[in-house]
Amino acid sequence: MFKHLLLPIDGSELSLMASRRAAEFASEIKASITLLFVKPEYPVSYYGDGALIDPTTPEEFSKLTNTIADRNLKAAADICTAAGVSFTVHTETSDVPYEIIISTAEQKQCDLIFMASHGRRGITSLLLGSETQKVLTHSKIPVLVYR
């Protein structure tokens, strides 16, 4: 039924566990995976009359986020390789990850989004929400949430 999974990862332990389960699942059903890491935008913080608070330059921030993305994508890629699953790697930059997750799934013609839940419950969930909840709310593509 499913032939192409989108696996958004964020580097958390739960995301790594979801990567393992997604690779097992993809292997069982003979599906491929697109690994997605969404890097944050450069945070522009102003103080007073427009003076920057954060001394990190955009170039340093970009280098740092690329290093983090590469490290996390490599970990997920190693899991896919060990499971014998074909995969591609994709990165985007955005401060609205759920939109990128959905648009990437559509552009890459994925038929399932397989993602981790961060398990917020109760009032914390209501106040903070989650990217998983936003994907569930807005996606027309089926979503499998790993907990």
KEKE-3310 file (N, C-alpha, C; in steps of 0.2 Angstrom, whole numbers, plus 5000, padded with zeros to 4 digits):
npx = (5004:5009:5022:5032:5040:5040:5051:5053:5065:5073:5083:5082:5081:5069:5066:5076:5073:5061:5066:5073:5062:5054:5063:5063:5049:5048:5057:5050:5038:5043:5046:5053:5062:5061:5072:5071:5077:5073:5080:5083:5078:5089:5091:5085:5088:5083:5088:5083:5088:5089:5101:5110:5107:5112:5128:5132:5136:5127:5133:5141:5130:5123:5133:5134:5120:5120:5130:5124:5112:5118:5124:5113:5106:5115:5115:5102:5102:5112:5105:5094:5102:5107:5096:5093:5086:5081:5085:5083:5090:5085:5085:5079:5076:5068:5057:5045:5042:5031:5025:5034:5037:5024:5024:5035:5033:5022:5028:5038:5031:5027:5018:5015:5018:5029:5032:5039:5031:5032:5026:5020:5008:4991:4989:5001:5003:4992:4996:5009:5008:5013:5024:5021:5007:5002:5005:4997:4985:4984:4989:4985:4990:4992:4997:5008:5011:5024:5026)
npy = (4994:5007:5015:5025:5033:5048:5054:5064:5071:5076:5075:5071:5059:5052:5054:5047:5034:5033:5033:5021:5012:5016:5012:4998:4996:5001:4992:4980:4982:4985:4998:5015:5028:5045:5055:5069:5084:5099:5114:5128:5145:5159:5167:5183:5195:5209:5224:5237:5251:5244:5236:5222:5207:5194:5188:5179:5176:5176:5167:5159:5153:5146:5137:5130:5125:5117:5107:5101:5096:5087:5078:5072:5067:5058:5049:5043:5039:5029:5020:5017:5011:5000:4993:4989:4998:5008:5026:5044:5060:5075:5092:5107:5124:5133:5141:5136:5121:5111:5115:5113:5100:5094:5100:5095:5081:5081:5086:5077:5066:5057:5044:5042:5050:5047:5050:5055:5057:5069:5068:5077:5081:5085:5101:5107:5102:5108:5122:5123:5115:5105:5100:5088:5087:5098:5094:5083:5089:5097:5090:5081:5069:5053:5050:5043:5041:5039:5033)
npz = (5000:5005:4997:4997:5010:5020:5031:5044:5054:5069:5077:5090:5104:5103:5090:5083:5088:5081:5068:5067:5068:5057:5047:5048:5046:5033:5026:5028:5020:5008:5004:5000:5008:5011:5019:5030:5036:5045:5045:5056:5053:5053:5068:5070:5081:5090:5099:5108:5098:5087:5088:5087:5097:5097:5095:5085:5068:5053:5044:5053:5060:5050:5046:5058:5059:5047:5051:5061:5055:5045:5054:5060:5049:5044:5054:5053:5040:5041:5049:5039:5029:5036:5037:5024:5016:5003:5001:5001:5004:5012:5015:5022:5025:5038:5049:5051:5053:5051:5039:5030:5031:5026:5013:5007:5008:4998:4987:4985:4982:4992:5000:5014:5029:5041:5057:5073:5089:5101:5113:5122:5134:5141:5148:5144:5131:5125:5126:5120:5109:5094:5081:5076:5079:5071:5058:5058:5058:5047:5035:5020:5017:5023:5040:5051:5067:5078:5094)
capx = (5000:5014:5029:5037:5038:5043:5053:5056:5069:5075:5089:5080:5081:5063:5066:5081:5069:5056:5070:5073:5055:5052:5067:5060:5043:5049:5060:5044:5033:5047:5046:5059:5061:5065:5074:5070:5079:5072:5085:5079:5080:5094:5086:5087:5086:5085:5088:5083:5088:5091:5107:5109:5109:5116:5134:5133:5135:5123:5137:5142:5124:5122:5138:5132:5114:5122:5133:5119:5108:5122:5125:5107:5104:5119:5113:5096:5104:5115:5099:5091:5107:5108:5089:5093:5080:5083:5083:5086:5091:5083:5085:5076:5077:5061:5054:5038:5043:5026:5023:5040:5035:5019:5025:5040:5029:5018:5033:5042:5026:5027:5011:5015:5023:5031:5035:5039:5028:5036:5023:5017:5001:4988:4989:5007:5001:4987:4999:5014:5007:5019:5024:5017:5000:5001:5005:4991:4979:4984:4991:4980:4994:4992:5002:5009:5014:5028:5027)
capy = (5000:5012:5014:5030:5037:5054:5053:5070:5070:5082:5074:5069:5052:5049:5054:5041:5028:5032:5031:5013:5008:5017:5008:4991:4996:5001:4985:4975:4983:4986:5005:5019:5033:5052:5058:5076:5088:5106:5118:5134:5151:5163:5171:5190:5198:5216:5227:5245:5255:5240:5233:5214:5204:5188:5190:5174:5179:5172:5162:5154:5150:5142:5132:5126:5121:5112:5102:5097:5092:5082:5073:5069:5064:5052:5043:5040:5036:5023:5015:5014:5007:4993:4989:4988:5002:5014:5032:5050:5064:5081:5097:5114:5129:5136:5142:5133:5115:5107:5117:5110:5093:5093:5102:5090:5075:5082:5087:5070:5061:5052:5042:5041:5053:5043:5054:5054:5062:5071:5065:5082:5079:5089:5108:5108:5101:5114:5128:5122:5112:5101:5100:5082:5089:5103:5090:5079:5094:5100:5085:5077:5063:5049:5051:5038:5044:5034:5036)
capz = (5000:5005:4993:4998:5016:5022:5038:5046:5060:5073:5081:5097:5105:5100:5082:5082:5088:5075:5062:5067:5067:5050:5042:5049:5042:5025:5024:5028:5015:5002:5003:5001:5013:5011:5026:5030:5042:5043:5049:5058:5050:5057:5073:5070:5088:5090:5106:5107:5092:5081:5089:5087:5103:5096:5091:5080:5062:5049:5041:5058:5061:5044:5047:5064:5057:5042:5054:5065:5050:5042:5059:5061:5043:5044:5059:5050:5034:5043:5051:5033:5026:5039:5036:5017:5013:4999:5004:4999:5010:5010:5020:5020:5031:5039:5056:5051:5050:5049:5032:5025:5031:5022:5006:5005:5006:4992:4981:4984:4981:4997:5002:5021:5033:5047:5062:5080:5093:5107:5119:5127:5136:5145:5147:5140:5124:5123:5126:5116:5103:5092:5074:5074:5079:5066:5052:5058:5057:5040:5030:5017:5016:5029:5045:5056:5073:5082:5101)
cpx = (5004:5020:5034:5035:5043:5045:5057:5059:5072:5081:5088:5080:5075:5063:5071:5077:5064:5060:5071:5067:5053:5056:5064:5054:5044:5052:5054:5040:5037:5046:5052:5057:5065:5066:5074:5072:5077:5076:5081:5082:5085:5090:5089:5084:5088:5084:5088:5083:5090:5098:5106:5111:5114:5122:5136:5131:5130:5127:5139:5136:5122:5127:5136:5125:5116:5126:5128:5114:5112:5123:5119:5105:5108:5117:5106:5098:5108:5110:5096:5096:5107:5101:5088:5087:5084:5080:5086:5086:5089:5083:5082:5077:5070:5060:5047:5039:5037:5024:5028:5039:5030:5021:5031:5037:5025:5023:5037:5037:5026:5019:5010:5020:5023:5035:5034:5034:5032:5032:5020:5010:4998:4989:4996:5006:4997:4991:5005:5013:5013:5018:5020:5009:4998:5001:4999:4985:4979:4986:4985:4983:4993:4998:5002:5013:5017:5028:5031)
cpy = (5006:5011:5019:5034:5043:5053:5059:5068:5076:5081:5071:5062:5048:5049:5048:5035:5027:5031:5024:5010:5010:5013:5001:4991:4996:4995:4980:4976:4985:4993:5009:5025:5040:5054:5066:5079:5096:5110:5125:5140:5155:5168:5178:5193:5205:5219:5234:5247:5250:5236:5226:5212:5199:5190:5185:5177:5174:5166:5157:5150:5145:5136:5127:5121:5115:5106:5098:5093:5086:5076:5069:5065:5058:5047:5040:5037:5029:5018:5012:5009:5000:4989:4987:4992:5007:5020:5038:5055:5071:5086:5104:5118:5133:5136:5139:5126:5111:5109:5114:5103:5091:5094:5097:5083:5075:5082:5080:5064:5055:5050:5041:5046:5049:5048:5053:5059:5063:5070:5071:5080:5085:5097:5110:5107:5106:5120:5128:5119:5107:5101:5094:5084:5094:5099:5086:5083:5096:5096:5081:5070:5059:5050:5046:5041:5039:5037:5031)
cpz = (5000:5001:4995:5005:5017:5030:5041:5053:5063:5077:5088:5098:5102:5093:5080:5082:5083:5069:5062:5065:5060:5045:5042:5045:5035:5022:5023:5022:5008:5000:5003:5006:5010:5018:5025:5037:5040:5048:5051:5054:5055:5061:5073:5077:5088:5097:5105:5100:5086:5082:5090:5094:5102:5092:5086:5073:5058:5046:5047:5060:5056:5045:5053:5062:5052:5046:5058:5060:5047:5047:5060:5055:5042:5048:5056:5044:5036:5045:5044:5029:5029:5038:5029:5014:5009:5002:5000:5005:5007:5016:5017:5026:5032:5047:5057:5049:5048:5041:5028:5025:5026:5014:5003:5003:5000:4986:4979:4982:4986:4999:5009:5024:5040:5052:5069:5083:5099:5114:5124:5128:5140:5143:5143:5133:5121:5122:5121:5109:5100:5084:5072:5074:5073:5059:5052:5056:5050:5034:5027:5015:5023:5033:5050:5061:5077:5089:5105)
residu = (MET:PHE:LYS:HIS:LEU:LEU:LEU:PRO:ILE:ASP:GLY:SER:GLU:LEU:SER:LEU:MET:ALA:SER:ARG:ARG:ALA:ALA:GLU:PHE:ALA:SER:GLU:ILE:LYS:ALA:SER:ILE:THR:LEU:LEU:PHE:VAL:LYS:PRO:GLU:TYR:PRO:VAL:SER:TYR:TYR:GLY:ASP:GLY:ALA:LEU:ILE:ASP:PRO:THR:THR:PRO:GLU:GLU:PHE:SER:LYS:LEU:THR:ASN:THR:ILE:ALA:ASP:ARG:ASN:LEU:LYS:ALA:ALA:ALA:ASP:ILE:CYS:THR:ALA:ALA:GLY:VAL:SER:PHE:THR:VAL:HIS:THR:GLU:THR:SER:ASP:VAL:PRO:TYR:GLU:ILE:ILE:ILE:SER:THR:ALA:GLU:GLN:LYS:GLN:CYS:ASP:LEU:ILE:PHE:MET:ALA:SER:HIS:GLY:ARG:ARG:GLY:ILE:THR:SER:LEU:LEU:LEU:GLY:SER:GLU:THR:GLN:LYS:VAL:LEU:THR:HIS:SER:LYS:ILE:PRO:VAL:LEU:VAL:TYR:ARG)
# end
